[in-house]
């Protein structure tokens, strides 16, 4: 089984990703956490952890890790430190340890942050992180959802390299897309946008792969 480091494992979306990986027959989640108390929470669920802080040294977090999902977010409080520089540090650590794939949770609008009316700083930070990933040597997938909701997932999305509209999508469905991007037959070195839609996730991701 491939070991998957989940960065942002304690967040709302991160927790869903950990559960999906735990249920998978291909992947084993390794939760990256900041506090000892969080280590305990995950070990009670039989999930291994790595203790590290995105604002500190993360160079050892990717030792013996096959792939990484970056789903951390500062919630707008420390966009440069976490969403931008934290992501860059994880990309460096992944490159240094020859991680086989880096799946980045980004956001619709991160490709053109200057066009945004709100969230400009956040989108600019995500943009810098995404560009850094594209220029790294690490195989990647950049997933850009619309506004995240806590509704139940419906397993159906709309997908495109650029959808040119706004909208929302459940964290449940985003977590599904992120974990599916870990598979070796999923699209490599690609970025795309997703919203709630009417195409089954598997089919939608196939359409990106053959695109």
Phi, psi and omega in degrees: 000140179280140179271125184246118176277122178258109179270123187093027185295339182269355179282171183299316179284320180304318180298321179294321179297315180301316181295319178297318181292323180297325181279350185278152177267353184258332192235147172242122181283140169240115185274126174270121183232160182263331188240149177304322182298329180286331176301314181298315180305315182285322182294332174295335177264013183060037177247128179288155182227162170233128182267115180196157181238130181299340178273354180248214182271122179243014189298335183264356186294335185262009175300130178061024178256136180275313184216161183232138167247122178260106181235023180279150175206144183277353184067028176086356184275323183224062189298320182289314184295316186264299188293329181259292186292323178299317178297316181299319179297321179292325178294317177300314181297325180289320180293318181294333180252021179043053172296141188278340177198145179234114181258117186256124171276110182249218181202145172304134180101346182289343178281337179222067186299334183291343181274349186283146176269318175242173180061019186303316182296318179298311182295326178294318178297315180296321180300312180299318180295316180298315181296321179298319179295317180298326182273354179281178178265006184272128174301140188218165166219129179248118185251122185243092179278163170285201181299134183274133178242166178259018176293162174294145179289150175245010176064012182232136184222169168246140187223151176181158179294326175210110186275343180055036172202166178254172182166191182228173179200147181285147177301327179303311181290324177297317179299320177300313182296314182300316182291324179293334179290349179286337183295145184295336180269003176282163183303137179253148174049055185222153171226143182206162180254148177224143174224167172299139185202208182233017176253132179304141186307313182301316181293318180299317181291329175297321183295328178288322185294323185266009190280000000 
